[in-house]
Amino acid sequence: MSNEFVADPTRLIIAALCGLAILLFLIIKIKMQAFPSILISALAIGLISGMPLTLITDTVTKGMGETLKGIALLVGLGSMFGAILEISGGAERVAVTMIKYFGEKRAGWALGLTGMVVAIPVFFDAGLIILIPLAFSIARKAKKSVLFFVIPLLAGLAVGHAFIPPTPGPILVANILGVDLGIVIGLGLICGTFALVAAGPLFGTYCGKKFDIPVPLQYQEVPEIEENKMPSFGSIVLIILVPLMLILINSVLGIMPQNSFVTTVKSIFSFLGTPFVALLIATIIAWLILGVKHGYSREELEKVMTKSLEPTGLILLVTAGGGVLRYMLQDSGLGEIIGNVVKATPLPIIVVAFIIALAVRISVGSATVAMTMAAGIVASMPMVTGLSQLHLACLVMAIAGGSTAASHFNDSGFWLVKSLCNLDEKTTFKTWTLMETIVGCTGFLVALVISIFA
């Protein structure tokens, strides 16, 4: 937040409420396209709160830049990677194999577990972009609503991203609170498993029955491929694992005891394990093995990869718009104000930790910002110094849960899921937002119960 601007708390809360009301009105009632609606809402918040005009425009620029910086390359490369996977029959092969061995009714469980494992070393956005074509393929093969399979995948990714190190969020909170990482990993697996079951296969089945969402058009048009002409399941799994393993190795090397050998290897994998580099390598391998070696000409592959980029413009703009709204709320100081108000309430510290993180998450949108602010506020409380390591780990889970719940218009993840699944805003609220809330609240409740015995 700018040192030159301090908003009046009452005026700031009014500004935030007005801005969100304007956003809802434009999208739901006026039916305005989401991207300009988000920008209008963000500008309204800045103007009503009294932010200087130059700070407002700087915040919009920063929101666009910071959001696109983390996702633009991944969306583009992921779209091309997924297109090659589709035309070669690779995703179809995975769908056939999963349904064959797990059964159609258990495919959601498989996707949920896959998402949880993948999200531990990989950023949520990257994992989603890599794996969502598989969920679409299974939905097409099973002739069911995509939500039967997408919701468990999203739940698994959300659980791995929120609760289980070495994903950055829980590591950040654990470091601030001074908690042993081994305890956090163990507790994260427990809380995450309960959250995955509740928000994944169970809620996914409900969503699939209630909302009949077809496979997005670009995936419906992929021609059926005879099973004996599909690439092998093993080769597809290995290609998908390439970016995941590169990123995982980079993460593991970062937490290993350092010596000359580890430092040398780490310097290599810090490059290869950068998400966009890892995904670029996987795309090149897919282009060669699933494309050229599978009988497609370079000209055909060029057209397929170019066509795959057509829907990415809208996805990137809408996602970046969510980032603008997030930074406008963050830079205006709303998250800090709400966090300090909740801090003064006479509740158990684990409940306070959850509420602070949830309040910042709702107001700012960023899970990382919510974790950082909540951990800093909780760490400043005198009673924290007397807590056991297990109780502190429960606080980590509570903060992670609060930072995951209630994703809405100011979260870029909301818009990314909406765009990829071709949902309207209302359905995204009833599916993605509620799924994220179930993940966060379930993980928190498990931690709350464990904290009683800590």
C-alpha positions in Angstrom: 0.0 0.0 0.0 1.3 3.5 -0.8 2.8 5.3 2.1 1.3 8.6 0.8 -2.3 7.4 1.0 -4.2 6.2 4.1 -8.0 5.7 3.6 -10.6 6.5 6.2 -11.7 3.0 7.3 -15.4 3.8 7.1 -15.1 5.3 3.7 -13.0 2.4 2.5 -15.5 -0.2 3.6 -18.3 1.8 1.9 -16.1 2.0 -1.3 -15.5 -1.7 -1.3 -19.2 -2.5 -0.9 -20.2 -0.1 -3.6 -17.6 -1.4 -6.0 -18.7 -5.0 -5.5 -22.3 -4.0 -5.8 -21.5 -2.2 -9.1 -19.8 -5.3 -10.4 -22.7 -7.6 -9.6 -25.1 -5.2 -11.1 -23.2 -4.8 -14.4 -22.6 -8.5 -14.8 -25.9 -10.0 -13.6 -28.4 -7.3 -14.5 -26.9 -5.3 -17.3 -25.2 -8.4 -18.8 -22.0 -6.4 -19.5 -19.0 -8.4 -20.5 -16.9 -9.4 -17.4 -13.7 -7.6 -18.3 -15.0 -4.0 -18.5 -17.3 -4.7 -15.6 -14.3 -5.6 -13.4 -12.4 -2.5 -14.5 -15.3 -0.2 -13.8 -15.8 -1.8 -10.4 -12.1 -1.4 -9.5 -12.0 2.2 -10.6 -15.2 2.9 -8.6 -13.5 1.5 -5.4 -10.5 3.7 -6.0 -12.5 6.8 -6.6 -15.0 6.4 -3.8 -12.2 5.5 -1.3 -10.4 8.8 -2.2 -7.3 7.2 -3.7 -5.2 9.7 -5.7 -5.9 9.4 -9.4 -2.3 8.6 -10.2 -2.4 5.8 -7.6 -5.6 4.4 -9.1 -4.1 4.2 -12.6 -0.8 2.8 -11.3 -2.7 0.1 -9.4 -4.6 -0.9 -12.5 -1.4 -1.2 -14.4 0.3 -3.1 -11.6 -2.7 -5.5 -11.3 -2.7 -6.3 -15.0 1.1 -6.7 -15.1 1.5 -8.7 -12.0 -1.4 -11.1 -12.8 -0.4 -11.6 -16.4 3.2 -12.0 -15.4 2.4 -15.2 -13.5 -0.1 -16.7 -15.9 0.2 -15.5 -19.5 3.0 -17.9 -20.6 1.3 -20.8 -18.8 -2.0 -20.2 -20.4 -0.5 -20.0 -23.9 1.8 -23.0 -23.5 -0.8 -25.0 -21.7 -3.3 -24.4 -24.5 -0.8 -25.7 -27.1 0.2 -28.6 -24.9 -3.4 -29.6 -24.4 -4.2 -29.2 -28.2 -1.4 -31.7 -29.1 -2.5 -34.0 -26.4 -6.0 -33.9 -27.8 -5.4 -34.4 -31.5 -3.0 -37.2 -30.9 -5.5 -39.1 -28.9 -3.3 -38.8 -25.8 -6.0 -37.4 -23.5 -8.5 -39.9 -25.0 -6.1 -42.7 -24.1 -5.9 -41.4 -20.5 -9.7 -41.2 -20.4 -10.1 -44.7 -21.7 -7.6 -46.1 -19.3 -8.9 -44.3 -16.2 -12.5 -45.3 -16.9 -11.3 -48.9 -17.6 -9.3 -49.3 -14.3 -11.1 -47.0 -11.9 -14.6 -47.2 -13.4 -16.6 -44.2 -14.5 -18.0 -43.7 -11.0 -14.5 -43.5 -9.5 -12.9 -41.3 -12.1 -13.6 -38.2 -10.0 -11.6 -39.8 -7.1 -8.7 -40.4 -9.4 -8.7 -36.9 -10.7 -9.0 -35.5 -7.2 -6.0 -37.4 -5.9 -4.0 -36.5 -9.0 -4.8 -32.9 -8.5 -3.7 -32.9 -4.9 -0.4 -34.6 -5.7 0.3 -32.3 -8.7 -0.5 -29.1 -6.7 2.0 -29.8 -4.0 5.0 -28.9 -6.3 3.2 -27.0 -9.0 1.3 -23.7 -8.9 -2.5 -24.0 -9.0 -2.8 -22.3 -12.4 -0.1 -24.5 -14.0 -1.6 -27.8 -12.6 -5.1 -26.8 -13.8 -4.0 -25.9 -17.3 -2.0 -29.2 -17.6 -4.7 -31.5 -16.3 -8.1 -30.0 -17.2 -8.0 -31.4 -20.8 -8.0 -34.8 -19.2 -11.1 -34.0 -17.2 -12.8 -32.7 -20.3 -11.9 -35.9 -22.2 -13.3 -38.2 -19.5 -16.5 -36.1 -19.5 -16.8 -36.4 -23.2 -16.2 -40.1 -23.1 -18.6 -40.6 -20.3 -21.2 -38.2 -21.9 -21.7 -36.5 -18.5 -21.5 -32.9 -17.2 -17.9 -31.7 -17.0 -18.5 -30.8 -13.3 -18.6 -34.5 -12.4 -14.8 -34.5 -13.1 -13.7 -30.9 -13.1 -14.8 -30.2 -9.5 -12.8 -33.2 -8.0 -9.8 -32.0 -10.0 -10.2 -28.4 -8.8 -10.6 -29.7 -5.2 -7.5 -31.7 -5.4 -5.5 -28.8 -6.8 -6.9 -26.5 -4.1 -6.1 -28.9 -1.3 -2.5 -29.5 -2.4 -2.0 -25.7 -3.0 -3.3 -24.7 0.4 -2.4 -27.3 3.0 0.7 -29.3 2.0 4.3 -28.1 1.7 6.4 -27.6 -0.3 3.8 -25.5 -1.9 4.7 -21.9 -1.0 1.7 -20.8 1.1 1.9 -23.2 4.1 5.7 -22.9 4.0 5.4 -19.1 4.3 3.0 -19.3 7.2 5.0 -22.1 9.0 8.1 -19.9 8.8 6.3 -16.9 10.2 4.9 -18.9 13.1 8.1 -20.9 13.6 6.5 -24.4 13.1 8.5 -27.5 12.2 7.8 -28.2 8.5 7.5 -32.0 9.1 4.6 -31.5 11.4 2.9 -29.1 9.0 3.3 -31.7 6.2 1.8 -34.5 8.3 -1.1 -32.3 9.5 -1.6 -30.9 6.0 -2.1 -34.4 4.6 -4.7 -35.2 7.3 -6.7 -31.9 6.9 -6.3 -32.1 3.1 -7.6 -35.6 2.8 -10.8 -34.7 4.6 -11.2 -31.6 2.6 -10.6 -33.4 -0.7 -13.2 -36.0 0.0 -15.8 -33.4 1.0 -15.2 -30.9 -1.7 -14.1 -33.3 -4.5 -15.9 -36.5 -5.4 -18.9 -35.8 -3.1 -19.5 -32.2 -4.0 -18.5 -32.9 -7.6 -21.3 -35.5 -7.9 -23.8 -33.0 -6.6 -22.6 -30.3 -9.0 -22.6 -32.8 -11.9 -26.2 -33.8 -11.3 -27.5 -30.2 -10.7 -25.6 -28.4 -13.5 -25.4 -30.1 -16.9 -22.4 -28.3 -18.3 -21.2 -29.6 -21.7 -17.6 -30.0 -22.7 -16.3 -26.7 -24.1 -16.7 -26.4 -27.9 -13.0 -26.7 -28.7 -12.9 -30.1 -27.0 -16.2 -31.3 -28.5 -14.9 -30.9 -32.0 -11.9 -33.2 -31.5 -12.5 -36.3 -33.7 -12.8 -39.7 -32.1 -9.7 -41.9 -32.5 -9.7 -45.6 -32.6 -8.1 -47.0 -29.5 -5.5 -49.0 -31.3 -4.2 -45.8 -33.0 -3.9 -43.9 -29.7 -0.4 -43.4 -28.1 0.4 -45.6 -25.2 -0.8 -44.7 -21.7 2.8 -44.9 -20.4 4.1 -42.4 -22.9 1.3 -39.9 -22.2 1.9 -40.2 -18.4 5.6 -39.7 -18.9 5.0 -36.6 -21.1 2.6 -35.1 -18.5 5.0 -35.8 -15.7 7.9 -34.0 -17.5 6.9 -30.5 -16.3 5.6 -31.8 -13.0 8.9 -33.6 -12.2 11.1 -30.7 -13.2 9.2 -28.4 -10.9 9.1 -31.0 -8.1 12.9 -31.6 -8.3 13.4 -27.8 -8.2 11.2 -27.6 -5.1 12.9 -30.6 -3.3 16.4 -29.2 -4.0 15.4 -25.9 -2.4 14.6 -27.6 1.0 17.5 -30.1 1.0 20.7 -29.5 3.1 23.0 -27.5 0.9 26.4 -28.7 -0.2 28.5 -28.1 -3.4 26.8 -30.9 -5.3 23.2 -29.9 -4.3 24.0 -26.2 -5.1 25.3 -27.1 -8.6 22.3 -29.3 -9.4 19.9 -26.7 -7.9 21.3 -24.0 -10.2 20.4 -26.2 -13.2 16.9 -27.1 -12.0 16.1 -23.7 -10.8 16.0 -22.9 -14.5 14.5 -26.1 -15.8 12.0 -26.2 -13.0 10.6 -22.7 -13.6 7.0 -23.4 -14.5 7.0 -21.9 -18.0 10.3 -23.4 -18.9 9.1 -26.9 -17.7 5.9 -26.5 -19.7 7.8 -25.3 -22.8 10.0 -28.4 -22.6 6.9 -30.6 -22.3 5.2 -28.9 -25.2 8.3 -29.5 -27.4 8.4 -33.1 -26.4 4.6 -33.5 -27.1 5.1 -31.7 -30.5 7.8 -34.2 -31.4 6.5 -37.5 -30.0 2.7 -37.0 -30.1 2.8 -34.8 -33.2 5.6 -35.4 -35.7 6.3 -39.0 -34.7 2.5 -39.7 -34.6 2.1 -38.8 -38.3 1.2 -35.1 -38.3 3.0 -32.7 -40.6 4.7 -29.7 -39.1 2.2 -27.5 -41.0 -0.7 -29.3 -39.5 0.7 -29.0 -36.0 1.4 -25.3 -36.6 -2.3 -24.8 -37.4 -3.5 -26.8 -34.4 -1.2 -24.9 -32.0 -2.2 -21.5 -33.5 -5.9 -22.3 -33.3 -5.5 -23.4 -29.6 -4.5 -19.8 -28.8 -7.7 -18.3 -30.0 -9.6 -18.5 -26.7 -6.7 -17.5 -24.6 -7.1 -13.7 -25.1 -10.4 -13.6 -23.3 -9.1 -15.9 -20.5 -6.1 -13.7 -19.9 -8.0 -10.4 -20.0 -10.7 -11.6 -17.6 -8.2 -13.2 -15.3 -6.0 -10.1 -15.3 -9.2 -8.0 -14.5 -9.6 -10.1 -11.4 -6.0 -9.2 -10.5 -6.8 -5.5 -11.0 -9.7 -5.7 -8.5 -7.5 -7.5 -6.0 -4.7 -4.9 -6.1 -7.2 -2.0 -5.9 -8.6 -3.5 -2.7 -5.1 -4.4 -1.4 -3.5 -1.0 -2.1 -6.4 0.8 -0.6 -5.8 -0.9 2.7 -9.1 -2.8 3.2 -7.5 -6.1 4.0 -5.4 -4.6 6.8 -8.3 -2.8 8.3 -10.6 -5.8 8.5 -7.7 -8.0 9.8 -7.1 -5.6 12.7 -10.8 -5.4 13.6 -11.1 -9.2 13.8 -7.9 -9.4 15.8 -9.6 -7.6 18.8 -12.4 -10.2 19.1 -12.4 -12.5 22.2 -12.3 -15.8 20.3 -9.9 -18.8 20.5 -6.8 -18.0 18.6 -7.3 -20.7 16.0 -10.8 -19.3 15.2 -9.3 -15.8 15.1 -6.6 -17.0 12.7 -9.2 -18.5 10.4 -11.5 -15.4 10.5 -8.6 -13.0 9.8 -7.4 -15.0 6.8 -11.0 -15.4 5.5 -11.7 -11.7 5.9 -8.6 -10.7 4.0 -9.3 -13.4 1.4 -12.8 -12.0 0.8 -11.7 -8.4 0.7 -8.5 -8.8 -1.3 -8.9 -12.0 -3.2 -5.3 -13.2 -3.0 -4.7 -16.4 -1.0 -1.1 -15.5 -0.6 -1.8 -12.0 0.7 -4.4 -13.5 3.1 -1.9 -16.0 4.4 0.8 -13.4 4.8 -1.4 -10.9 6.6 -3.1 -13.4 8.9 0.2 -15.1 9.8 1.8 -11.8 10.6 -1.1 -10.7 12.8 -1.4 -14.0 14.6 2.4 -14.2 15.1 2.2 -10.8 16.9 -0.2 -12.1 19.6 1.5 -12.9 23.0 -0.3 -16.2 23.6 1.3 -17.8 20.5 4.7 -18.1 22.2 3.3 -20.7 24.7 1.7 -23.0 22.2 3.0 -26.5 21.3 4.3 -27.2 17.8 1.2 -29.2 17.0 -1.1 -26.4 18.0 1.0 -24.0 15.9 0.6 -26.4 13.0 -3.1 -26.2 13.5 -2.9 -22.5 13.3 -1.1 -22.9 9.9 -4.0 -25.1 8.7 -6.6 -22.6 10.0 -4.9 -19.7 8.1 -4.6 -21.9 5.0 -8.3 -22.8 5.2 -9.4 -19.2 5.6 -7.2 -18.1 2.8 -8.8 -20.7 0.5 -12.5 -20.2 1.2 -14.9 -17.8 -0.5 -13.1 -17.2 -3.8 -15.2 -14.7 -5.8 -15.0 -11.8 -8.3 -11.7 -10.4 -7.0 -9.8 -13.7 -7.3 -8.2 -14.4 -10.6 -8.8 -18.1 -10.0 -12.6 -17.5 -10.2 -12.3 -16.0 -13.6 -9.8 -18.6 -14.9 -12.1 -21.5 -13.9 -15.1 -19.7 -15.3 -13.4 -19.1 -18.7 -11.9 -22.6 -19.0 -15.1 -24.3 -18.2 -17.3 -21.9 -20.1 -19.5 -21.2 -17.1 -21.6 -18.1 -16.3 -20.9 -16.1 -13.2 -23.8 -17.4 -11.2 -22.9 -21.1 -11.9 -19.2 -20.3 -11.0 -20.4 -19.0 -7.6 -22.5 -22.1 -7.0 -19.7 -24.5 -8.0 -16.2 -23.1 -7.8 -16.8 -20.6 -4.9 -18.7 -23.2 -2.9 -16.1 -25.9 -3.6 -13.3 -23.6 -2.4 -15.3 -22.8 0.7 -15.9 -26.4 1.5 -12.1 -27.1 1.1 -11.2 -24.2 3.4 -13.8 -24.8 6.1 -13.3 -28.6 6.2 -9.5 -28.2 6.6 -10.1 -25.7 9.3 -12.6 -27.8 11.2 -10.3 -30.8 11.2 -7.5 -28.6 12.5 -9.8 -27.1 15.2 -10.7 -30.6 16.5 -7.0 -31.6 16.6 -6.1 -28.4 18.3 -8.3 -29.4 21.3 -5.9 -32.2 22.0 -2.7 -30.4 21.1 
